C-alpha cells in the first residue's frame, strides 16, 4: 500500500567517539549533497559512542537545513520530561529541524547496569506508552500543570513547555507485535532497520500497524513508514546489492507496494552517501510518475457514467499494473524457489577483523531448488524458525559487544562478563541445531544436544546431496567454539594484566566475522531443505 507520503532521504551515522570531527563532516556532507535528514544511534551506556543529544546539537549548529533525529533515543536512560524539553529546545534553536526517534530500550541489562530501571520487555513497552503521553503534554504548551499517574512515570504538576517550533514527529523503533500496536495507536512513524526486517517481512508488520491504527480511530497513513537501509553498490543481486538502477527500482517498489517513504542509509562512507544522494531524485520521479498514472487511471475509470462494475474493476487493475510496471520486482539473490518466501540473512558487507579462520570460498552448496515447487505454511515455518533463532544469536553477539564495553568503562567486572557469556546460548558447542525447540532461545538444556546428534544424520539420510554442506557446518561449529574460547582467554588475560581491552575487542571482532558469516551460510543452505524434507 502506498500511503502517499513525500519521500525523504537521510543518513544513519556512527557516533564514534574516536572520530567526532569525521561524524560532523559526514553530517555536513549529508546536507551538501542534498539529503534531508541526519540520524545517530543512542546508547548512553556505550562509552565508545558520542552522546546522541550533544552530538545532534553540534551537528545542527554546523548545518543550516538538514533535519536531525535520534535513531532511536534510549527512553529508560532519558527521562521523558527532560527528553521532551531537550527536543523542543533544539527544535526552537534550529527553526524546526528536529524529530524524535524513540525506543523502549533494547539492552535492558545494560540500562540497569547504568543506573536505569530494571524492566522486563513488557514493562519497557508500558513505560514507553506513558512516556509518549508525557512528552506530548510537555510540548503542548499552555498553562496548568501536567498530572499523569502511571505505573512507571508519575508527573504531578510539572509545567508545560517549551513548545517546539514545529510539530515534532515521534518515530518508534519497533519489531514485536506489542510495540507495533503502540506504533499504530500512538506514533507518527515506524522506524525499523532492513537488517532486522528485510523487505519480505514488511507486509506482515505493516498490517499489524495498520490494524492498530484503525482500531484506535486513526488512518494508517497517519504513521509514516521509515526504513534504515544498508547495501552495496558493487553487489550482485539481492536487496540493494548492485548499481544505482537497482537501488532506484527497489526503493521505488518499496514505496509503491509497502508505503515506505523515508530511506535512511546506514553508512559512514562518503562515496556511498554521494551515490545515495544522486539516486534520490530518480526515486522521487519514478514514484511521482507511478502515482500520477494510478490517479489518472482511477479517475478515468470512475468518470464515465455508463461504466459498468466490470469496467471499474478493469480500471483498478490497470492502475495497479501501471504502478507495478514502474517498479520492477527485487532480483532474487538465489534461484527461483516457487512460493518459498523465507529470506536468508546476508552476511555483513565488511569484515571487522584482519584475521580469517573460515575459508568461505571452499563452502559447498546443496542441490538446486525446484523453481516450480509449492510449500505449505507449515513447511515455510521451518525455515522461519531457523532464521528467528539465528536472529537471537545475532542479538547475543551484540550483547557480548555491550558486555565488553561495560568492562572497558569499568561498570562491569571481567568475572561477571565471563559469567554472562558462559550462560549464553551461543556459548554451547553446537547451538544451531536446537532451532526446532521453541524454548531453545531462552533455556540451555540437554535437549539441544539430543537434537544436535539426531538432526544432521537425518538430513544426510533424507538427501545425501546435503552431506557436504552438513559436514562443513559441523566443522565450522568447532571453529566457532575455538573463537569463543579466544574471547574467554582474552577476558582472562585482561584480568591478569597480560592482555588489554584492545586485545579483547579484537577477539570479539573475529567472533563477529566468523559467527555472522556462518549463520548466513547455514540459512542459505538449510532453510529450503528443512521445509522440503520435513526434517524437524
ChimeraX attribute file (.defattr): number of C-alpha atoms within 10 A of each C-alpha:
attribute: neighborCount
match mode: 1-to-1
recipient: residues
	/A:1	14
	/A:2	16
	/A:3	19
	/A:4	16
	/A:5	16
	/A:6	11
	/A:7	18
	/A:8	16
	/A:9	21
	/A:10	27
	/A:11	28
	/A:12	23
	/A:13	22
	/A:14	20
	/A:15	24
	/A:16	15
	/A:17	14
	/A:18	11
	/A:19	13
	/A:20	14
	/A:21	11
	/A:22	14
	/A:23	21
	/A:24	20
	/A:25	16
	/A:26	21
	/A:27	28
	/A:28	18
	/A:29	17
	/A:30	25
	/A:31	21
	/A:32	16
	/A:33	14
	/A:34	17
	/A:35	24
	/A:36	21
	/A:37	24
	/A:38	27
	/A:39	27
	/A:40	27
	/A:41	21
	/A:42	25
	/A:43	24
	/A:44	19
	/A:45	23
	/A:46	20
	/A:47	14
	/A:48	16
	/A:49	19
	/A:50	23
	/A:51	19
	/A:52	22
	/A:53	20
	/A:54	11
	/A:55	16
	/A:56	24
	/A:57	19
	/A:58	12
	/A:59	21
	/A:60	24
	/A:61	12
	/A:62	13
	/A:63	19
	/A:64	14
	/A:65	17
	/A:66	21
	/A:67	23
	/A:68	29
	/A:69	25
	/A:70	22
	/A:71	27
	/A:72	23
	/A:73	26
	/A:74	23
	/A:75	21
	/A:76	24
	/A:77	20
	/A:78	15
	/A:79	14
	/A:80	22
	/A:81	22
	/A:82	12
	/A:83	19
	/A:84	24
	/A:85	19
	/A:86	17
	/A:87	23
	/A:88	27
	/A:89	19
	/A:90	22
	/A:91	24
	/A:92	16
	/A:93	15
	/A:94	21
	/A:95	14
	/A:96	19
	/A:97	23
	/A:98	30
	/A:99	23
	/A:100	23
	/A:101	25
	/A:102	25
	/A:103	24
	/A:104	26
	/A:105	24
	/A:106	16
	/A:107	16
	/A:108	17
	/A:109	17
	/A:110	23
	/A:111	21
	/A:112	15
	/A:113	14
	/A:114	15
	/A:115	11
	/A:116	17
	/A:117	15
	/A:118	15
	/A:119	18
	/A:120	11
	/A:121	13
	/A:122	11
	/A:123	13
	/A:124	22
	/A:125	18
	/A:126	20
	/A:127	19
	/A:128	23
	/A:129	19
	/A:130	19
	/A:131	25
	/A:132	18
	/A:133	13
	/A:134	23
	/A:135	22
	/A:136	18
	/A:137	22
	/A:138	26
	/A:139	21
	/A:140	15
	/A:141	14
	/A:142	13
	/A:143	9
	/A:144	10
	/A:145	14
	/A:146	16
	/A:147	14
	/A:148	17
	/A:149	11
	/A:150	13
	/A:151	10
	/A:152	15
	/A:153	17
	/A:154	15
	/A:155	14
	/A:156	11
	/A:157	11
	/A:158	16
	/A:159	17
	/A:160	21
	/A:161	20
	/A:162	18
	/A:163	22
	/A:164	26
	/A:165	18
	/A:166	14
	/A:167	14
	/A:168	19
	/A:169	16
	/A:170	24
	/A:171	28
	/A:172	28
	/A:173	25
	/A:174	20
	/A:175	15
	/A:176	10
	/A:177	12
	/A:178	15
	/A:179	24
	/A:180	25
	/A:181	21
	/A:182	21
	/A:183	26
	/A:184	29
	/A:185	24
	/A:186	21
	/A:187	22
	/A:188	19
	/A:189	23
	/A:190	26
	/A:191	26
	/A:192	22
	/A:193	20
	/A:194	18
	/A:195	16
	/A:196	13
	/A:197	16
	/A:198	16
	/A:199	17
	/A:200	12
	/A:201	14
	/A:202	17
	/A:203	13
	/A:204	10
	/A:205	16
	/A:206	21
	/A:207	16
	/A:208	19
	/A:209	24
	/A:210	23
	/A:211	18
	/A:212	22
	/A:213	24
	/A:214	13
	/A:215	13
	/A:216	14
	/A:217	10
	/A:218	16
	/A:219	16
	/A:220	18
	/A:221	18
	/A:222	17
	/A:223	26
	/A:224	23
	/A:225	22
	/A:226	23
	/A:227	23
	/A:228	21
	/A:229	21
	/A:230	21
	/A:231	20
	/A:232	18
	/A:233	17
	/A:234	11
	/A:235	13
	/A:236	14
	/A:237	16
	/A:238	17
	/A:239	23
	/A:240	24
	/A:241	19
	/A:242	17
	/A:243	15
	/A:244	19
	/A:245	13
	/A:246	21
	/A:247	23
	/A:248	23
	/A:249	21
	/A:250	22
	/A:251	25
	/A:252	30
	/A:253	25
	/A:254	21
	/A:255	24
	/A:256	25
	/A:257	18
	/A:258	19
	/A:259	23
	/A:260	27
	/A:261	24
	/A:262	25
	/A:263	25
	/A:264	26
	/A:265	23
	/A:266	21
	/A:267	17
	/A:268	17
	/A:269	10
	/A:270	13
	/A:271	10
	/A:272	17
	/A:273	20
	/A:274	16
	/A:275	14
	/A:276	24
	/A:277	22
	/A:278	15
	/A:279	14
	/A:280	22
	/A:281	15
	/A:282	17
	/A:283	22
	/A:284	18
	/A:285	13
	/A:286	20
	/A:287	27
	/A:288	17
	/A:289	15
	/A:290	22
	/A:291	19
	/A:292	15
	/A:293	18
	/A:294	21
	/A:295	14
	/A:296	13
	/A:297	21
	/A:298	20
	/A:299	13
	/A:300	14
	/A:301	21
	/A:302	16
	/A:303	11
	/A:304	11
	/A:305	7
	/A:306	8
	/A:307	12
	/A:308	12
	/A:309	11
	/A:310	8
	/A:311	14
	/A:312	18
	/A:313	12
	/A:314	15
	/A:315	20
	/A:316	19
	/A:317	14
	/A:318	17
	/A:319	21
	/A:320	18
	/A:321	14
	/A:322	18
	/A:323	22
	/A:324	16
	/A:325	12
	/A:326	18
	/A:327	23
	/A:328	15
	/A:329	14
	/A:330	18
	/A:331	18
	/A:332	12
	/A:333	15
	/A:334	13
	/A:335	11
	/A:336	15
	/A:337	18
	/A:338	13
	/A:339	13
	/A:340	21
	/A:341	16
	/A:342	22
	/A:343	20
	/A:344	23
	/A:345	21
	/A:346	17
	/A:347	17
	/A:348	15
	/A:349	10
	/A:350	8
	/A:351	15
	/A:352	14
	/A:353	16
	/A:354	9
	/A:355	13
	/A:356	11
	/A:357	13
	/A:358	16
	/A:359	7
	/A:360	12
	/A:361	6
	/A:362	8
	/A:363	13
	/A:364	17
	/A:365	17
	/A:366	19
	/A:367	13
	/A:368	11
	/A:369	15
	/A:370	11
	/A:371	12
	/A:372	11
	/A:373	12
	/A:374	14
	/A:375	17
	/A:376	11
	/A:377	11
	/A:378	11
	/A:379	21
	/A:380	20
	/A:381	17
	/A:382	23
	/A:383	26
	/A:384	20
	/A:385	17
	/A:386	24
	/A:387	22
	/A:388	13
	/A:389	23
	/A:390	24
	/A:391	17
	/A:392	17
	/A:393	22
	/A:394	18
	/A:395	14
	/A:396	17
	/A:397	20
	/A:398	15
	/A:399	18
	/A:400	21
	/A:401	18
	/A:402	19
	/A:403	24
	/A:404	24
	/A:405	21
	/A:406	22
	/A:407	19
	/A:408	20
	/A:409	14
	/A:410	10
	/A:411	14
	/A:412	17
	/A:413	15
	/A:414	21
	/A:415	12
	/A:416	12
	/A:417	18
	/A:418	18
	/A:419	10
	/A:420	14
	/A:421	19
	/A:422	14
	/A:423	12
	/A:424	18
	/A:425	22
	/A:426	23
	/A:427	18
	/A:428	16
	/A:429	16
	/A:430	21
	/A:431	21
	/A:432	23
	/A:433	20
	/A:434	26
	/A:435	22
	/A:436	18
	/A:437	15
	/A:438	11
	/A:439	13
	/A:440	19
	/A:441	19
	/A:442	10
	/A:443	14
	/A:444	18
	/A:445	12
	/A:446	9
	/A:447	13
	/A:448	22
	/A:449	16
	/A:450	12
	/A:451	19
	/A:452	18
	/A:453	13
	/A:454	13
	/A:455	17
	/A:456	19
	/A:457	13
	/A:458	14
	/A:459	21
	/A:460	16
	/A:461	12
	/A:462	15
	/A:463	13
	/A:464	15
	/A:465	15
	/A:466	20
	/A:467	19
	/A:468	14
	/A:469	21
	/A:470	23
	/A:471	13
	/A:472	15
	/A:473	22
	/A:474	14
	/A:475	11
	/A:476	18
	/A:477	18
	/A:478	13
	/A:479	17
	/A:480	22
	/A:481	18
	/A:482	14
	/A:483	20
	/A:484	23
	/A:485	15
	/A:486	18
	/A:487	25
	/A:488	20
	/A:489	16
	/A:490	22
	/A:491	24
	/A:492	17
	/A:493	17
	/A:494	18
	/A:495	14
	/A:496	9
	/A:497	8
	/A:498	10
	/A:499	15
	/A:500	16
	/A:501	16
	/A:502	12
	/A:503	16
	/A:504	23
	/A:505	19
	/A:506	19
	/A:507	22
	/A:508	25
	/A:509	19
	/A:510	22
	/A:511	25
	/A:512	22
	/A:513	21
	/A:514	24
	/A:515	26
	/A:516	19
	/A:517	18
	/A:518	19
	/A:519	23
	/A:520	17
	/A:521	21
	/A:522	21
	/A:523	20
	/A:524	21
	/A:525	19
	/A:526	21
	/A:527	23
	/A:528	25
	/A:529	21
	/A:530	18
	/A:531	22
	/A:532	19
	/A:533	13
	/A:534	13
	/A:535	15
	/A:536	17
